[in-house]
Amino acid sequence: MAGRDLEHLERFDRDASLSEPYEWRGFGNTRAHPERWEKDGYLTGYGSTEPNDESLLVVELGGETFAGIVSFRSVDRTGARSCLEIGILLLPEHRAQGIGATAQRLLADYLFTHTIANRLEALTEADNVAEQRALELAGFTREGVLRGRGFARGAWRDAVVYGRVRSDAAPNN
Ligand SMILES: CC(C)(COP(=O)(O)OP(=O)(O)OC[C@H]1O[C@@H](n2cnc3c(N)ncnc32)[C@H](O)[C@@H]1OP(=O)(O)O)[C@@H](O)C(=O)NCCC(=O)NCCS
């Protein structure tokens, strides 16, 4: 993440077409980005249990091309730093080219190397087939359905939960 990436985060907050249908949650506070950038560069200690403690990394292609973001945050309520939830949002023009699967595989490698987390998990809407397949390619296992887990587009939606634990075999792609 670099200062120049803030403009892309602000676009995600005001342009629905960049994240619909699954990641658009309505307009966001674009003024929060410079504040967060100044505070910690979007890399909170990974074990933080503070609200809004999501950390961001940029998915960058050659030539410093911004393709999207990946995120991670602690969801271990004991503070034991054992479980991180990850997320991803790519710009529309960079989807369906293998980047999402690769980015989440690299993120998992990074987190298992540089944190003591034992479990990574990801939730996605039940009909978000691209993300489910990308997670499988990144070594995650489909573990179940969480009914009525999230409110989006005017209705409560089921989520599918995927997990990858440290002892799982790494994907061979
Ligand atoms: C979901 C997302 C991260 C997937 O990344 P991606 O780069 O588009 O996906 P990939 O190119 O790595 O493809 C992964 C798999 O999904 C399949 N796929 C990609 N787009 C698809 C689509 N629209 N419908 C069905 N399958 C799709 C690919 O064919 C591939 O499977 P295969 O190897 O068996 O053929 C990306 O599309 C995105 O950012 N979408 C918007 C935000 C979002 O939904 N984030 C996840 C929220 S939980």
The ligand as an SDF file (V2000), in Angstrom:
LIG
                    3D

 48 50  0  0  0  0  0  0  0  0999 V2000
  -14.1670  -12.9920   -6.5850 C   0  0  0  0  0  0  0  0  0  0  0  0
  -12.8340  -12.6050   -7.2130 C   0  0  0  0  0  0  0  0  0  0  0  0
  -11.8250  -12.2600   -6.1180 C   0  0  0  0  0  0  0  0  0  0  0  0
  -12.2950  -13.8260   -7.9960 C   0  0  0  0  0  0  0  0  0  0  0  0
  -11.0680  -13.4890   -8.5780 O   0  0  0  0  0  0  0  0  0  0  0  0
  -10.8690  -13.6310  -10.1660 P   0  0  0  0  0  0  0  0  0  0  0  0
   -9.4980  -13.1770  -10.4610 O   0  0  0  0  0  0  0  0  0  0  0  0
  -11.9870  -12.9570  -10.8570 O   0  0  0  0  0  0  0  0  0  0  0  0
  -11.0260  -15.1930  -10.3520 O   0  0  0  0  0  0  0  0  0  0  0  0
   -9.9700  -16.1550  -11.0580 P   0  0  0  0  0  0  0  0  0  0  0  0
   -9.6900  -15.6440  -12.4310 O   0  0  0  0  0  0  0  0  0  0  0  0
   -8.8030  -16.3630  -10.1550 O   0  0  0  0  0  0  0  0  0  0  0  0
  -10.8220  -17.4730  -11.2310 O   0  0  0  0  0  0  0  0  0  0  0  0
  -10.9890  -18.3830  -10.2040 C   0  0  0  0  0  0  0  0  0  0  0  0
  -11.9480  -19.4460  -10.6840 C   0  0  0  0  0  0  0  0  0  0  0  0
  -13.2710  -18.8740  -10.7540 O   0  0  0  0  0  0  0  0  0  0  0  0
  -13.7800  -19.0160  -12.0690 C   0  0  0  0  0  0  0  0  0  0  0  0
  -14.4920  -17.8000  -12.3570 N   0  0  0  0  0  0  0  0  0  0  0  0
  -13.9820  -16.5670  -12.5200 C   0  0  0  0  0  0  0  0  0  0  0  0
  -14.9680  -15.6760  -12.7420 N   0  0  0  0  0  0  0  0  0  0  0  0
  -16.1090  -16.3890  -12.7360 C   0  0  0  0  0  0  0  0  0  0  0  0
  -17.4770  -16.0480  -12.8990 C   0  0  0  0  0  0  0  0  0  0  0  0
  -17.8530  -14.7770  -13.1030 N   0  0  0  0  0  0  0  0  0  0  0  0
  -18.4040  -17.0340  -12.8110 N   0  0  0  0  0  0  0  0  0  0  0  0
  -18.0370  -18.2930  -12.5730 C   0  0  0  0  0  0  0  0  0  0  0  0
  -16.7480  -18.6980  -12.3950 N   0  0  0  0  0  0  0  0  0  0  0  0
  -15.8110  -17.7430  -12.4820 C   0  0  0  0  0  0  0  0  0  0  0  0
  -12.5680  -19.1890  -12.9400 C   0  0  0  0  0  0  0  0  0  0  0  0
  -12.9160  -19.8710  -14.1320 O   0  0  0  0  0  0  0  0  0  0  0  0
  -11.6480  -19.9880  -12.0500 C   0  0  0  0  0  0  0  0  0  0  0  0
  -12.0090  -21.3550  -11.9870 O   0  0  0  0  0  0  0  0  0  0  0  0
  -11.3140  -22.4820  -12.9030 P   0  0  0  0  0  0  0  0  0  0  0  0
   -9.8350  -22.3510  -12.7110 O   0  0  0  0  0  0  0  0  0  0  0  0
  -11.8930  -23.7440  -12.4000 O   0  0  0  0  0  0  0  0  0  0  0  0
  -11.6990  -22.1650  -14.3200 O   0  0  0  0  0  0  0  0  0  0  0  0
  -12.9800  -11.3830   -8.1730 C   0  0  0  0  0  0  0  0  0  0  0  0
  -13.8060  -11.7580   -9.2650 O   0  0  0  0  0  0  0  0  0  0  0  0
  -13.5600  -10.1550   -7.4980 C   0  0  0  0  0  0  0  0  0  0  0  0
  -12.8220   -9.3520   -6.9390 O   0  0  0  0  0  0  0  0  0  0  0  0
  -14.9220  -10.0270   -7.5350 N   0  0  0  0  0  0  0  0  0  0  0  0
  -15.6050   -8.8900   -6.9260 C   0  0  0  0  0  0  0  0  0  0  0  0
  -15.4450   -8.8470   -5.4020 C   0  0  0  0  0  0  0  0  0  0  0  0
  -15.8120  -10.1390   -4.7190 C   0  0  0  0  0  0  0  0  0  0  0  0
  -16.7760  -10.8210   -5.0620 O   0  0  0  0  0  0  0  0  0  0  0  0
  -14.9960  -10.4600   -3.7010 N   0  0  0  0  0  0  0  0  0  0  0  0
  -15.2140  -11.6070   -2.8600 C   0  0  0  0  0  0  0  0  0  0  0  0
  -16.1840  -11.2430   -1.8190 C   0  0  0  0  0  0  0  0  0  0  0  0
  -16.3020  -12.4410   -0.5420 S   0  0  0  0  0  0  0  0  0  0  0  0
  1  2  1  0
  2  3  1  0
  2  4  1  0
  2 36  1  0
  4  5  1  0
  5  6  1  0
  6  7  2  0
  6  8  1  0
  6  9  1  0
  9 10  1  0
 10 11  2  0
 10 12  1  0
 10 13  1  0
 13 14  1  0
 14 15  1  0
 15 16  1  0
 15 30  1  0
 16 17  1  0
 17 18  1  0
 17 28  1  0
 18 19  1  0
 18 27  1  0
 19 20  2  0
 20 21  1  0
 21 22  1  0
 21 27  2  0
 22 23  1  0
 22 24  2  0
 24 25  1  0
 25 26  2  0
 26 27  1  0
 28 29  1  0
 28 30  1  0
 30 31  1  0
 31 32  1  0
 32 33  2  0
 32 34  1  0
 32 35  1  0
 36 37  1  0
 36 38  1  0
 38 39  2  0
 38 40  1  0
 40 41  1  0
 41 42  1  0
 42 43  1  0
 43 44  2  0
 43 45  1  0
 45 46  1  0
 46 47  1  0
 47 48  1  0
M  END
$$$$
